């Protein structure tokens, strides 16, 4: 069962600079060839010039020479948004003073952001931070995905795994998973569950919980994890399973309840909160993650440089405490390791999609 809410995610919507010719004026060139042929020649020449310039810049270690756009499929204030903005600050000295400029493109099952990234120039100046929804799940639920996750997106680095929490609004008279189950079963079908929309990883988490705990939570879609938490704080929804870092502030202010959290052991940031297993949720579902990808065809030297910078940053003793405070698990590695992980994650996502008979759109 899935309901809709105002502010919820809707359905997914869908010059070549001629090389200077000193020998022959541009006007004469146009007169000597058919317009279409001439344009093609100019385009090829410009592309070749770009490739040569890019290679020379890389050889000289000049990258980056301008700001790097990072497209994020979540709204401002979401956990990944906060982390990338902080990373931009800390990477600034290492990247020649060139910042990572965040571009928020929330909604559309994260496909809108992934498409924009996939169709950008593969020059190292557009990246995207994506999660399972856009690259692992989307291929299984969309008939005509506007990009090929294998060909159009190049893995740069996996960043971290989320430690997701099961949250409840403060007005709900429950303080544990067991109490929540008892309360819901006495009112079957009347409680709702915030997700990122039908077919999303968070909505399959809702279905996992319904199956495991024999509950009947109805899904309410939102465009970002922080918006799910905002809805809980406002009392618009009853529960939600979302990255714990989206709720650090509300938790400290007592504006939302955290009943359980993912992880093999309790978080040092929230030592009083039981793990899912301790709370009786034996299989908390697939682990959500975030990583950095680039348009397919992005040169290998650029990918290696970006990978190195992010890996070093996420291991920096000055940056690690910030990451730890957000209750996530660092998972950096090589581009090849991220690519292998993505293949496995996509296969696992397909199993879950078939398990819940999620129809293709």
NORPECOR-V539706 format. One record per pair of residues at least 6 apart in sequence whose ideal C-beta (glycine too) atoms are under 7 Angstrom apart, sorted by the first residue. I is the first residue (numbers start at 1). GAP is how many residues later the second one is. D is the distance in Angstrom with one decimal. If there is no record, write none. Layout:
i=(I;I)
gap=(GAP;GAP)
d=(D;D)
//
This chain:
i=(1;2;2;2;3;3;3;3;4;5;5;7;8;8;8;9;9;9;9;9;9;10;12;12;12;12;13;14;16;16;16;17;18;18;18;19;19;19;19;21;29;30;54;54;57;57;58;58;58;63;63;63;64;64;64;64;64;66;66;67;67;67;68;68;68;68;68;69;69;69;69;70;70;70;70;70;70;70;70;71;71;71;71;71;71;71;72;72;72;72;72;72;72;72;73;73;73;73;73;73;73;73;74;74;74;74;74;74;75;75;75;75;75;75;76;77;78;78;78;78;79;79;79;79;79;80;80;81;81;83;84;84;84;85;86;87;87;88;88;90;90;91;91;91;92;94;95;105;105;105;106;106;107;109;109;109;109;109;110;110;110;110;111;111;111;111;113;113;114;114;114;114;114;114;115;115;117;117;117;117;117;118;118;118;118;118;120;120;121;122;122;122;122;122;124;124;124;126;127;127;127;127;128;129;129;129;130;130;131;131;131;132;132;132;132;132;132;133;133;133;135;135;135;135;136;136;136;136;137;137;137;137;137;138;139;139;139;140;140;140;141;141;141;141;141;142;142;143;143;147;151;152;152;153;153;154;154;154;154;154;154;155;155;155;155;155;155;156;156;156;156;156;156;156;157;157;157;157;157;157;157;157;158;158;158;158;158;158;158;159;159;159;159;159;159;159;160;160;160;160;160;160;160;161;161;161;161;161;162;162;162;162;163;163;163;163;163;163;163;163;164;164;164;164;164;164;165;165;165;165;165;165;166;166;166;166;166;167;167;167;167;167;167;167;167;167;168;168;168;168;168;168;169;169;169;169;169;170;170;170;171;172;173;174;174;175;176;176;177;177;177;177;177;178;180;180;181;181;184;184;184;185;185;188;189;189;191;191;191;192;192;192;192;192;193;193;193;193;193;193;193;193;194;194;194;194;194;194;194;195;195;195;195;195;195;196;196;196;196;197;197;198;198;199;201;201;202;202;203;204;204;204;205;205;206;206;206;207;208;208;209;209;209;210;210;212;212;212;217;220;222;222;225;225;225;226;228;228;229;229;229;229;229;231;232;232;233;233;233;243;244;244;245;245;245;247;247;248;250;251;258;258;259;260;260;260;260;260;260;261;261;261;261;262;262;263;265;266;266;267;267;269;269;270;276;286;286;289;291;292;292;294;303;307;307;310;311;313;314;314;314;323)
gap=(217;196;216;217;189;215;216;217;217;215;216;215;212;213;214;98;187;188;212;213;214;97;96;97;99;100;95;132;26;27;30;29;8;24;28;23;26;27;30;8;9;8;69;245;6;8;241;243;244;61;239;242;31;32;34;60;61;32;59;31;32;34;30;32;33;57;59;32;34;56;57;14;30;31;32;33;57;58;59;32;34;42;45;46;55;57;8;9;12;30;31;32;41;57;32;33;37;39;40;41;57;61;6;7;30;32;150;151;29;31;148;149;151;152;28;149;146;147;148;168;146;164;166;167;247;49;210;21;23;243;16;18;45;17;236;13;226;11;12;223;229;9;218;222;7;215;214;7;8;11;117;118;116;24;29;88;90;91;20;21;23;24;23;27;31;34;15;21;14;16;20;21;33;39;31;32;9;11;36;176;178;29;34;35;177;178;6;175;174;172;173;174;175;176;174;175;178;169;29;165;166;167;165;161;162;163;161;163;157;158;159;69;154;156;157;213;217;63;67;68;14;18;207;211;206;209;210;213;62;63;64;212;216;7;6;10;207;209;210;213;58;212;217;219;220;218;219;217;218;6;145;143;144;140;143;139;140;141;142;144;149;136;138;180;183;184;187;136;137;138;147;150;151;179;134;135;150;153;154;175;178;181;131;133;173;174;175;180;183;131;132;133;151;155;172;173;129;130;163;168;169;170;171;126;128;167;168;170;81;126;127;166;81;98;99;100;104;164;165;166;77;78;79;80;98;124;77;79;82;93;95;96;11;73;75;93;94;62;65;72;73;75;80;89;90;91;6;12;70;71;89;91;63;66;68;69;87;85;86;87;64;66;10;6;9;82;83;103;82;83;102;103;104;102;59;79;32;34;7;31;33;29;30;28;27;29;26;47;48;25;26;28;45;46;13;24;25;26;27;44;46;47;26;28;34;37;38;43;46;7;8;11;24;25;26;6;7;25;26;6;24;21;23;159;85;87;39;40;16;81;148;152;36;80;11;13;35;149;75;77;6;8;32;6;7;69;70;71;22;17;6;9;17;18;21;20;12;14;13;17;18;21;27;6;8;24;17;22;23;45;17;83;81;82;83;9;11;78;6;7;12;15;20;13;14;15;16;19;21;6;9;12;14;14;22;12;10;7;9;6;60;56;58;57;8;62;66;42;47;14;18;9;32;27;28;22;21;6;9;16;18;7)
d=(4.6;5.3;6.8;4.4;6.6;5.4;6.7;5.6;6.8;4.9;6.7;6.7;6.6;3.9;5.8;5.2;6.6;4.1;4.6;6.7;5.1;6.7;4.0;6.0;5.3;6.8;6.5;6.4;5.6;4.7;4.8;5.8;6.3;4.3;7.0;6.8;4.3;6.1;5.9;6.4;6.3;5.9;6.4;6.6;5.8;6.7;6.5;4.6;6.8;6.0;6.0;6.4;5.8;6.4;4.4;6.6;6.9;6.2;6.4;5.5;5.2;4.8;6.5;5.3;6.8;5.4;6.2;5.3;5.6;6.3;4.9;5.6;4.9;6.8;5.5;6.9;4.9;6.7;6.1;4.9;5.7;4.9;5.4;5.0;7.0;4.2;5.8;5.6;6.3;5.8;7.0;5.4;6.6;5.2;6.0;6.0;3.8;6.9;3.5;6.9;6.6;6.3;5.6;5.7;6.8;5.5;4.3;7.0;5.7;4.6;6.0;4.5;6.7;6.4;5.5;4.9;4.5;5.6;4.6;6.6;6.3;5.1;4.0;5.2;6.4;5.5;5.1;6.4;6.6;6.9;6.3;5.7;5.8;5.9;6.2;6.5;6.1;5.0;3.8;5.9;5.7;6.7;5.9;6.0;6.0;5.7;6.8;5.2;4.1;6.0;4.2;5.5;4.9;5.7;6.2;5.9;6.4;6.3;6.6;6.8;4.3;3.9;6.1;5.6;7.0;6.9;5.9;6.8;6.4;5.8;4.0;6.8;6.2;6.9;4.6;5.4;6.2;3.4;6.7;6.6;6.2;3.7;3.8;5.4;5.9;6.9;3.7;4.9;6.9;6.9;4.2;6.5;3.7;4.3;5.9;6.9;3.8;6.1;6.8;5.6;7.0;5.3;5.5;5.7;7.0;5.6;6.5;5.7;6.0;6.3;5.2;4.8;6.9;6.2;6.7;6.1;6.2;6.7;5.2;5.6;4.5;6.6;6.1;7.0;6.8;4.5;4.4;4.1;6.4;7.0;6.2;4.7;6.7;5.7;5.9;6.0;6.5;6.0;4.9;4.3;4.3;6.1;5.7;5.7;6.2;6.5;5.5;4.9;6.6;6.7;5.2;6.9;4.5;4.6;6.0;6.2;4.8;6.9;5.3;5.2;6.3;6.8;5.7;5.2;4.0;4.5;6.0;4.3;5.9;5.4;5.5;5.2;5.5;5.9;6.2;5.1;4.7;4.7;6.3;5.8;6.7;6.0;6.3;4.1;5.0;6.4;6.1;4.4;6.2;5.1;5.4;6.5;6.9;6.7;6.7;6.5;6.7;6.1;7.0;4.3;5.8;5.2;5.3;5.1;4.9;6.7;4.4;5.3;4.1;4.2;6.7;5.9;5.3;5.8;4.8;5.3;6.4;4.8;6.1;6.3;5.5;6.1;5.6;6.5;4.9;6.2;6.9;4.1;6.9;4.9;6.8;4.5;6.6;6.7;5.1;4.8;4.8;6.9;5.6;6.4;5.2;6.7;6.2;5.4;6.4;5.7;6.1;6.4;6.6;4.9;4.5;5.9;4.8;5.3;6.9;5.9;6.7;6.5;6.4;6.0;5.7;5.7;6.9;4.5;5.2;6.9;6.1;6.8;5.2;5.4;4.0;5.5;6.4;6.3;6.9;6.2;5.0;6.1;5.1;4.7;6.8;7.0;6.6;4.8;4.8;6.9;5.6;4.4;6.8;6.3;4.8;4.9;5.1;5.4;4.6;3.8;6.6;5.6;6.8;7.0;5.3;6.0;5.4;5.8;3.7;5.5;6.7;4.5;3.5;4.3;4.0;5.5;4.8;6.9;5.9;4.6;6.8;6.6;6.4;6.3;3.9;7.0;7.0;5.2;6.3;5.5;6.4;6.3;5.3;6.7;5.3;6.3;4.7;4.6;5.8;5.4;7.0;5.2;6.9;4.1;6.4;6.9;6.8;6.1;5.9;6.1;6.9;6.3;6.5;5.2;5.0;6.3;4.3;5.1;4.2;4.6;4.5;4.9;6.6;4.8;4.6;5.8;6.4;4.8;5.9;5.0;5.3;4.7;5.7;6.7;5.8;4.3;3.9;5.4;6.0;5.7;7.0;6.8;4.4;5.9;6.7;5.3;6.6;6.7;5.4;6.6;5.0;3.8;6.4;5.9;6.3;5.1;6.2;5.8;5.4;5.5;6.8;6.6;6.1;6.8;5.4;6.4;5.3;6.9;4.0;6.4;6.5;6.6;5.8;6.9;6.3;6.4;5.7;6.7;5.4;6.5;4.6;5.4;6.7;5.2;4.8;6.0)
//
